[in-house]
Amino acid sequence: MEFSTRPIPRVAAIHDLSGFGRCALTVVIPALSALGIQVCPIPTAVLSTQTDGFDHFTFRDLTKDVLPIFSHWNSLGLFMDCIFSGFLGSFEQISLVRSIFEQSPGAMRVVDPVMGDDGALYATMTSEMGYRMRELCSMADLITPNLTECIYLIDRPYEDRPLTIDELHSRLKELCALGSKIAVLTGVVLDGDILINCAYDSVHGTFSEARSPLLSKSFPGTGDLFTSVLTGLLLLGHPLQKALAHTTDFLTKTISLTIEMNTPVREGVALERTLPLLTQLGGPGAEIFATNG
């Protein structure tokens, strides 16, 4: 077996950790690791289970540990090639990620602005936190909102109807106008039961898209998995269009298999079975990683 000797990129992953359920760090770590990327987790909280579909879960807030963990790395001279934030449950956590971004010149900054779905904010989010999330997105190289999160970020009313491609392109430009270099709209349903993930690169002024069939079930944690795979492929040097296509294909195959296995929705997707696909993408024949260090 041939192994790559190229440098291994490092990602600081600022997410929560659930003991049971495939979301946040329990998908971020295996997905990026399968691509050949070192994941350095900064857990924002530890839960017994993920929250969607489970009651009476335990919750341990680790907000006060976030900055000391990162500061210790800095004191050791450990450089991160990417800072990747996911669900943030408070103003303080948003401020902490902003501070880490400011202390990480040269690192790729990724924000998955987890705020809501189906036209509504999650119970833990407020409109004011949504405005603060805008500030974080303005510092990012890559943001990956769904349509609900998009409309809160750009302050538009939610429309429960299929959007045209021109409308999607307009929303993406508005997202990048916040300050992000690349915006990706995830999981948008078009007429004809087609799902589209579309992106806009504001630096080069180019759009990319990848389509897949609309599947019969959706699972918690797929947004975390999508952003993890896309981030990893971009770090490895894949062009945006290719990275978006590979990511969409991987999610489609993983969700389809999970449905075939009759996995309970609350358990998330069975990525353990499809991780070898990512290992192939991150193998010796993949794009060459160009370190910023």
VENVENCOR-V762308 format. One record per helix or strand of 2 or more residues. SS is the DSSP state (h for helix, s for strand). FROM is the first residue (numbers start at 1). TO is the last residue. Records with the same first field share a line. If there is no record, write none. Layout:
BEGIN
SS=FROM-TO, FROM-TO
END
This chain:
BEGIN
s=10-20, 38-49, 59-61, 82-85, 108-111, 116-117, 120-121, 142-143, 182-190, 194-201, 206-213
h=25-34, 63-75, 91-102, 127-137, 147-153, 165-176, 222-235, 240-260, 265-267, 271-273, 275-281
END
